[in-house]
């Protein structure tokens, strides 16, 4: 979730867990640009998250669904690290995370950009980028299924100078999983 000018963002739907530090403010002087990461273990009664912001703002979100052949533990969050730059830049590095607990994890590199129209976004480190078009194009997400316990890093780049926050987050499947299966299904609004 990326909120430009939203001041304070809160997630209102039961069952969703905020990654520690969510949301964090990546630019503060007048805009209060914030973004955050929330997750939920599916239980069959899954409502999409809803958010409250304190003032009129641009708001973008992407939802990813990931499955595992052995399911997910109660707390699947393994590693996380964030970086931000309050200057208008066209690239930013983030990482490394700590060593991953398992070789086969679902990893995401979330990028929140403060410019409404951003094009040409890319990420290094093996992440495949997902960036919708329109008013949600300032919320880009890189994702990958890891194959080793090696710490993760990325450098995100884009064509229009912007303030940015990046957050790498990894999720570990339940013990015994041989793969994080299925395509990463995404929905954005």
N, C-alpha and C positions, 0 to 999 in steps of 0.2 A: 504494500500500500504506500502510495506517495501522496502527501498532502502539501500543496504549495499555497502558502499564506493561510494555512488552517489553524494556526496557533496550537491548540491541543487536540489530539486525536485519541478517542477511546473506542475500543471494540466492545460491542454490546451483546453479542450472541453467546449464550451458554455453551460450554464445551470447548471453546477455542482457547489455546494457551499462547501467551505472548513469549517470544524468544526474549531472554533476559536483556533489558535495556530498551525494549519496544514500547512506544516509538521513540526514536532518538532524533534530536533536532540537528540537521546538518547545515542549516544556515539560519541565523537568528536576528540580525539587526532590526529589520522591519518586517520580514516575511514570515518568520517562524516556520520555515519549511521543515517538515518532519516525514520520516517514513519508518515503517515497522514491519515485522514479520510475525505472523501468527500461524499455528498449526493445529490440526485436530486428527485424532485417530477415528476413522469412520466406524460408526456403530449402527448404521441402518436408519437412523433418524437425524440425518445430517442437514442442518440448516446452513445456508451460506452465511458468512459473517456480515454483520452490519456495523457501521461506524458512525460516530458522532463527532463533528468538528465544531469548534466554538464560534467560527465566523465564516463568511463566504470564502470559498477557496476552490481551486481546482483539485480534484481528487481522482486518482487512478488506482486501479487494483488489478492484479492477476491472480487467478486461483489455479494451482496445479494439483493433480491427483496422481499419486504414485502408489503402486502396489508391490507387495513382497510375497514370495512363495510361502514364507513362514509367519507372516503377519508382522506386527510392530510391537515393541515393548511399550509399557505405559508411558515412559519418557524416551522417545526415540532420538532426541536431540543429542548430537555428539559434539561437534566443533562449531565455533562461530568466531568471527573477527570482522571488524568494521573499519572503515576509513572515510574521511570526508575532506572536501576542500571548499572553503568559502569564497575562493576566487573564481572567476570565470575561466575555466580551463577546458581543454579538449581531450584529456586523458587523466586517469588516476589509477595507481596501483593499490592493491589490497592483499594482505597476507604476509607471511604464511600463517595458516591455521596451525594448531597442534597436530601431532600425528593422529591419524584416524584410528578409531577403535577396531574397525573391520575393513577389509579390502573392498567390500561391495556395499557402498552407501549411496544414497541419493544426495547429491550436492547441488546447491543453488548459489548463484552470485547475483544478488538483487542490486539494481542500480536505480537510484532516484535522482532525476535531473530537474533543475529548476526552470528550464526553458521549455515552453509549451510544445514547440515543434522541433524535435530532434531527429536527425537522420544519420545513417551510416554507423550505428552503434555496433561495436564488436567487443569481444572479450577473449583474452588469451587463457591458457591453462586448461584447454580441453573443454571449455564450456560452449554449448550451443546456445545461441542467442534467440530469445523470443521477445519481439517488440511489436505490439499492435500498432496500427496507424490511427490517426485522428487524435482526439484529446487525451488518449491514454498513452501516446507515444513517448512520454517522458517517464515512463516506468518500464524499464527493460530488465529482463531476467535471463541470465545464463543458467543452464542446467546440464548435469551429466550424471551418469552412473559411474562411480569410481571402480577401479580394478586393482588398487593397491592401497596400503595404509599411508602413503606419502602425503605429507602436509600439502594443502592447496593454496594457490595464489592466483591472482588474475590482474590484468591491466585492462581496464575498460577504455575505449576510445570512441569518439563521435565527432561529427563535423561542426556543430554549432557550439560555441563556448558556453559553458553552463557551470553553475555550482552543482556539486554532486555529493551523494552519499553512496557507499557500496557496503554491502553486508554479505559475507560468505557464511553459509549455514549448511551443515551436513546432518543427515538423519540416518541412523543405523537400524537396519531391520532386526527382528528377533533372531536369537541364536540359531544357527543351523541353516540360515538362508543361503542359497547358492546364487541367487540373482534378485535384483530389483526388477520385477517383470513388468511387461506391458509398456506401451508407449506412455510418455508423459502427456496426459490430457490436460489441456488448458482452456480456461475460460477467462475472459477479461471484460471489464466494463469501465 
